[in-house]
Amino acid sequence: MLVTKELGIAERRSQPHTIVVAPDLSILFYEPGAVELLELADDAPLDGAAQLPRALEDAVARRLHAEELDGPIDLESVVARIAPLNGARDGCVVILLEERRHRDHLARATRDYSLTNRERQVLALLLQGDTNAQIAAVLALAETTVTDHVKNLLKKTGSRNRAEMSARVLGYDAAR
């Protein structure tokens, strides 16, 4: 597979689930996995996906009437994308649903690696590309103290260098 396989991204990414919707917003087709994701988005069980959750229905209607089908729709724990269904009845759209990936890398890193508050602050600045001197200035610390925090972060994350640590924290760790 591609480089993404080596980084473990392909294994962690969920496959999108499909719903086909007619211009009158009736559901023509859905995958069972789509129903599960819609229940996550709506926090209420759906009756066999008989209708879309209100938030998604409103977004689809706005997109259909405005003929604007670009950009994801944020449904809290689910991301929906809408595209025209070519070769089908006029005006039908396909909705692709994916579970939202956890994106608060600092919170996850703090939990997974048992980071202190100061280590979390240093890590946040490292992820922005700041040098030890810049971090020291921002946090009002001695540069040697920042160096110690970086060493602790490398040890806790099992990383050999800043690039590897950043990759691990951001979820691109092939070894995990």
N, C-alpha and C positions, 0 to 999 in steps of 0.2 A: 504494500500500500504506500501512499505518499508519506511525506514527512510527518503529517498529522498523526499517523499511526504510531510512529516512533515516539511522539510526544504524549501519546495516550489520549489525545483529544477525541479521536473518532470513537473510542470506546465509551467515553463519558457523555458524549452529546446524544441527546435523545432524538429519535426520528420524529418528524412532524406527522401529525394525524390530520386526515382530510375530511372536510364537510363540503358538499356541493349544495349551493343555495340558488333557488329560482329568483327572478326579479320581484316576486311577491313575498319574498323572504321565507318561503316554505322550504323545508329541507328535502332535497331529492335523494341524497346519499350521505352516509356517514360511516366512519370506521368506529368500531367499539372503543378503541383507545381515545378517540375524540370525545366521546361521552364522558369518560373518566376525567379528562382535562377540563371539560366544561363544568363538571361538578366541582372541581377544584376552584375554578374561576368564580363560580356563582355561590359557593358554600351552601348549595342546596341540591338534593338529588333531583335529577331530571328524569322525566318519564320517557325513557328510551329515546332521548334527543328529539322529542316531538316539536320543540321549538328552541330557538337560541336564547341564551340568557339575555336579559334586557339590555345590558351594556353593549354586548356584541351585536345584537339586533340593531340598536341605534347607530352604532358605528358603521355597520354594513349598509344600512339605509342611507346614511350621510354620504358614504363613499359611492354608492350606486347613483344617487341623484346628482352628485357633484361630478360624477365620472372621474373621480380621483381615486386611484387604487394603490397609491404608493405609501410606503411607510408602515411600520408595525403598529398594532393596537395593543395598548397595555391593559391587561385585565388582572392586575395584582400578581398572581402566581403563574399566569399563563400569558404568552405572547401570541397574538394572532396576526396573520398576514393575509391580505385579500388580493386575489388576482382574477382577471377575466378568464373564463373557461372557453377557449377557442374551439371551434368545431361543434359546439353544443348549441342548445336553444339560445336564442338571442337574450343577452342580459344575464345569463347564469354566471355565477362566480364560484371560485373555490376558496375555501378558508383553510389555511394551514395553521395548526395549533401546535405549540411547543411549550413544554414546562419551562418556566423562567429559571435560569441558572442563578445560583447564589453568587452575587457579585461583590459582596462586602469582603474583599480579600483580607483586609486588616483584622476584622472581627474573627474570621475563620483562622487566620494565622495566630492570633492571640490565644484562641482556644486550643488549636491543634498543637502549638509549640510552647504553651504555658509562658507567654511573654508578659513581662512587667509593663506597666503603663509607660515608663520611659523607653523601654525597648520598642514598644508599639510606635511611639512618637518618632524615634530614630528610623524605624523601618519605613514609616510613611514618607519621611523626607528622602530616604534612600531610593524609594520607588519613584520619586519625582526626579531623581538624577542628581541630587545634591551631593557635594563632596563633604568630607568630615569637617573641614573648616566652615563650610556654609551651615552645616547642621549645628555645629558648636555655636555659631553666631545666633541662629534662630532660637535655640533652646537655652542660651546663656550658660553654656557648659565649656569646660576646658576641652580642647581638641583631643587630648589623651583620654578623657572620659568617654568621648564619642567613639574613639578607637576601641576602647574596652567594650562598649555596648555592641559595636559591629562584630567584634570577636565572639561575644556571647550569642548574638543572632546567628552567626555562621555555625557555631557549635550546636545550638538548639535545632536549627533546621537541617543539620547534617550536610551543609554546603561547603564547597571548597573556595568559592569566591562570590562576589556580589551578584554577578550575572546569574549564576546557578541558584542563589538564594531568591532572587527576584522571580526567576522562572518557577521555582517551587511554590512561592507565596501566591503567584498569579495562576497556579493550577497547571503548569506545563511540566510536570515532573514525571518522566518516563519510569523512574524506579518505584514509584508509589503504586 
